[in-house]
Structures are given as structure tokens and as C-alpha cells.
Amino acid sequence: MPKATSMSHAPMKAAPGTTKRIFGYIMHYRWRVVTIVVCILLGAAAQAGSALFLQSLIDTYILPLVGATNPDWGPLLTALTLMGCLYAVGVFSTWLWNWLIVTVEQGTLKDIRDEMFAHQQRLPIGYFDTHEHGDTMSRYTNDTDTLRQAISQSFPQMFASGVSALAALISMLWLSIPFTVFTLVFTIALVAVVRFMVTRSGMFFIRQQQTLGGVNAFVEEAVNGQKVIKVFNHEDATASEFDRRNEELYQASAAANTFGNNIMPVVGNMGYMLYVLLAIVGGAVALAGWGNVGLSGSGTLTLGTLIAVLTLSRAFVNPIGQVSMQFNMVMMALAGASRIFALMDEPVESDDGTVHLVNVELASDGRTMTEVDHETGHWAWRRAADDDGTRSLAAASKLHGTAREVALKAKESAVTSADGRYTLLRGDVRFTEVTFGYAPDKPVLHDITWFAKPGQKIALVGATGAGKTTVTNLINRFYDIQQGQILYDGIDVRNIVKPDLRRSLGIVLQDVNLFTGTVMDNIRYGRLDATDEECIAAARRTNADGFIRMLPQGYQTVLEGDGSGLSQGQRQLVSIARAAVADPPAMILDEATSSIDTRTEEVVQAGMDALMKGRTVFVIAHRLSTVRNSDVIMVLDHGRIIERGSHDELIAKRGEYYQLYTGAVELE
């Protein structure tokens, strides 16, 4: 199998179009977004308006009262009330958009997670064989969390800061053009410094997000393999490797935050410097009685105008620092979103099949089939309306030698209705000149031709890496072959709809996966509409019922952590019962009893023999004692079939199988 890719191959910058895609999801909540934008604009207007109001408050209402004999406080109180109302509008607007953004943020993330998980279910097995599981999990956790922060904080804060800065700039121009120009010149120098710091920190923030995924993947792998680590005394080596990866994360995070955390202090200090310079220059101009020019008109520089300009300068500079701080978070979010969208852009499992598996009632002649919507115990392959089977027959006729003979025999033995649309599911499987490799330039199977008749028990034996599991992966189309044909009841499996093909094949894997839930739930996973009675009957058939009833709550015992409370053999028994309740027409047993002790195996084998009766069964086994009663045993070596026959026939040949069975040659 291909190895999982490392994080070093992941993209180190946001992919083009990522921002557009994010806002595509955000705009699912467009009316809330519109309300948020309006509230931000009102808040910025209130902030700028209060600064302009400050000039009028000082020059028109406060200074005339200084030294007055009988001051009239009414106009001042009225002005303060209006100013308070202005601030209230700003406070309410800020509260409202911060409240609304939470629903937009959580709704957007829910939509993305739903779509990401739904897409993941449609990815081919090859994707999961070549990508670290921990890194995939990191996309659901770390990457979505950075995106959450961007949607709830960074994007609105950057927009609000931009609007506030623009409102402050316009207000400054309204009051004093010379002081505005002075502020802009100073801001250019400030932006140059900030840009340098943001660029440096941005690179490291993206690197931090990438290395974080790698650390998560390594931790998950180490936790799952903890027993193996301890058995081989690799604790120190594993810890050293983790330290190395964690050091990379530390270096990236430290560098990113060293620059990132200093942006706001730099902006703040330079803002104070601007404030002091404006105060000195403005005070000198006011004392000298020089004129002032603004969009509102010209005149001498008043105290109110100077105070308003100083206030607006802070309102103009501070957003620059806020935008700079949020820019790093945005870059992290875009890097995370790129990884999320990379998963969502992975090609889904292709399926061009047109042949469906249906329930049929079979007439007494054995060929007349009537499609029904309830289970009858008989299944048939239903071709498309324009397909009567002649195309696959023509394809078989083009083959040569043994492959042609095998393919034509498959068509001949198929039980097909008179109109050619329905073919009875019998479990006739044939390989004709099949060549396959997980990497096209590295074949695992070489020109394989063989057949399995309906109801036969076919055993695949051979050394590790001979291609046994690969054969079964091709039957159910976890992978598609590069050359040749795989015929299922005379139909090319590439023409069969994948879910229906897999419905016809029950699989018991060597590596058992149990899900969080009761034992009953895990057995029912084989067929979700199965009743409790059917699940219990399946457990009895496979002899799992005995140990299940000994559990604390029997069938209602909750399993967690992949069935960590059960022994390996018990977990395998639950897996076999799960396949039994599915009641598939054909079965694949990939080392199904490898984790069960010899005594238990005898009990389980009796149940499995009953389960396999009347079905075509493919058995992969290292323990050759379990395949003695197979109808056909095929010996594979380096992707080629070197022997085929029953146990007695192969023993009589005294070939490779004989050598394996007698122990003269080790399977490994």
C-alpha cells in the first residue's frame, strides 16, 4: 500500500481564490451581514461625529462660559445630551454587530464542516491510504478554529478599522488640511515599518499552521501505536522525534509571535509620537495666531480644532495597528482555509456504473425475474434500458487465449432474463489479464487470469506483499485496475454502481473498527434496518452471543475507544456478526480469524461455515489450517498466481503450497 504523505508536501501559502470562497459561505447569511456592515458604518460615523462634536463643544459651548458672570448652562447640557446620544448609537451598533457576527461565524463553520465531512465520505480509499489521519483531523479542529477567529474577529475588525480610519481622515480634512497632510506623511513611515513586520510574521504564522497539523498527526500515530512503541522500547526515539517536530512548531510560533506581538506596541508608540508632534506644532501655530485651512473653511486655529485633530489622529493611527494585528490572523485563517478547501477539492470516487442490484422474484424456470421492492432472497443485476448485455459480450470476444475463454465462459454461465436486462446474482467472479499497481509504474498484480464459480470458497495464500488483499480491493472497486477485466456474473465491475457492488460483498477485515455505541449498534452497522432479533440471531450464528451476554449490560453495553474494553478476539467476533447481519450474497474474509485463538477459532469457524454456505467466499489467510476445506486455493507470489487447486491437489503436486503447508518455506 502507498505510504501516507508528510506535511512537508502541504502548500505553504493560501491558494488563489480562498478569500472569495470563504465569503461565498459567509454570504449564505447575507441579511445578517448587511446588518453588520450598517452597524459598523454607524459605529464609525458615531466615533468620527463625536470628535467633530468635540470641536464645537469646546469652541461654542465651553470657552464662552469661561469667566462669564452669569453663565447659561442650558446649551452646554443640551450639547452634552446630544453627544451622549451619539455615543449611545455607537455603543448599540457595536454591540449589535458583535452579537450578530457570532451567528454568522458559527453558521458558516457548520456549513463548511458539513460539506467537508460529506465530501470526505465520497473520497476514494486511496486518499486515506496516502494522507495522515491526524493531519485530516487537524483540518476539522485547528484549521476551522483559525477560520472561526477570522470570521468573528479579524474580518469585521479589519473592515471596522478601515471604515473608522477613513471616517477619521475625512473628519481631519474637514478641520485642517495641513495637519492631515502632516499625519499622512508620518503614517507612510509607520506603514512601511508595519508592513515589514507583518510580512515576516505572516510567513511564520502559515508555517506554524502547517507544522501544527504535522504534530497532531504524529501524536495520533503515537497514541494508536503506544503498545508497539513500548514493546520495542522506542519511547526515547519517539519522544526525540516528537521533540524535533515540536521544536519546529516552537520556532515557527515564536518567530511569528515575536513579530506579531510587537506590531501593536510599535504602532501605539509611533501614534503617541505623532500625538506629541501634533500637539507641539499645533500649540505653536495656535499661539502664533496663524491661520488654518480645512474643507469647512479657513480661519485661525482654535483650541477646539486642535483638540479634535489630536483625538482624530489617534482614531486614524490606531486602526492601522488593529488591521496589522488582524492581518496575521487572516493569513493563518487563509492558510487553514486553503487546507480545508484542498480536502474539499480532492477528486471524489468516480462511479460511471449503470448496473444496479435489485431484489427479484424468480419464476420456476429459473430465468424469468420480476423486480420487487422487498427482500425475496434473490438478487439480480439490472442493466440500463439501452443495455442488453451485448456490449460486454463483444468486449469478451476481443480477448485472446485463456482470458477470452474465461470471459466467454462467464457470459455463458450467467443466468440472464430473456430481454438481457436482468442477470441473477450468483457470485461468479472472474479476472481476465488484470494488471494493477497502486502507483501505475509499479505493478502489484501482473496479468492475472482466474475464476471463482458461484458458491465456491476461494482461498488466497502467499507471502506478505504477494497481492492477496489487493485482489479483494479490486473486486469491490476500492481501486480500479489499469488493464484487463474483472467480471461479476459476466458483468464488468466497472459497469456496476459502486454502492450496489459493495452491497453484494460482505467484508470482514483483519483490522477491526468498532464505533462508539452499544454492542447492538455495532452489529446493526452491517444493516441499519435490522431488528434486535436479527442482530442477536447473527451473533448466535457466529458464536458471538455467548461472550456478549457476559458483558455488564449484554447487547446494550456501550463500547468506546474502538471497543477498547474487549479482547482482540471479541472485537473480531463482533465484526463477523456485523457482516452476518448484512447477509450479503458474497463475502470477503481478510484474515478474519487471525486475532482469535485456536480453540475459539474452531467455534467461530463452525459459525462462519454456516454463514458462508451457498455464497461465493474469498478467504485470505496466513494460517493454512483454516483454508483446507476451500474449494480452490490460489497461491500468489509477487503478484502472480503460481498454483491453483484444492488442498489435496496442491499437496499432491508437492509445489509451493506443499512447501508452505509443511513448513519447509515460511510465508513471510
Buried (B, 14 or more C-beta within 10 A) or exposed (E): EEEBEEBEEBEEBBBEEBBEBBEEBBEEBEEBBEBBBEBBBBBBBBBBBBBBBBBBBBBBBBEEEEEEEEEEEEEBEEBBEBBEEBBEBBEBBBEBBBEBBEEBBEBBBEBBBEEBEEBBEEBBBBBEBBBBBBBBBBBBEBBBBBBBBBBBBBBBBBBBBBBBBBBBBBBBBBBBBBBBEBBEEBBEEBBEBBEEBBEBBBBBBBBBBBBBBBBBBBBBBBEEBEEEBEEEEBEEEBEEEBEEBBEBBEBBBEBBBEBBEEBBEBBBEBBEEBBEBBBEBBEEBBEEEEEBBBEBEEEEBBBBBBBBBBBBBBBBBBBBBBBBBBBBBBBBBBBBBBBBBBBBEBEBBEBEBBBBBBBBBBEEEEEEBBEEEEEEEBBBBBBEEEBBBEEBBEBBEEBEEEBBBBBBBBBEBBBBBEEEBBBBBBBBBBBBBBBBBBEEEEBBBBBBBBBBBBBBBBBBBBBEBBBBBBBBBBBBBBBBBEEBBBBBBBBBBBBBBBEBBBBBBBBBBBEBEBEEEBBBBBBBBBBEEBEEEBBBBBBBBBBBBEBBEEBEEBBEBEBEEEBEEBBEBBBBBBBBBBBBBBBBBBBBBBBBBBBBEEEBBEBBBEBBEEBBEEBBBBBBBBBBEBBEEBBBBBBBBBBBBBBBBBBEEBBEEEBBBBEBBEEEEEBE
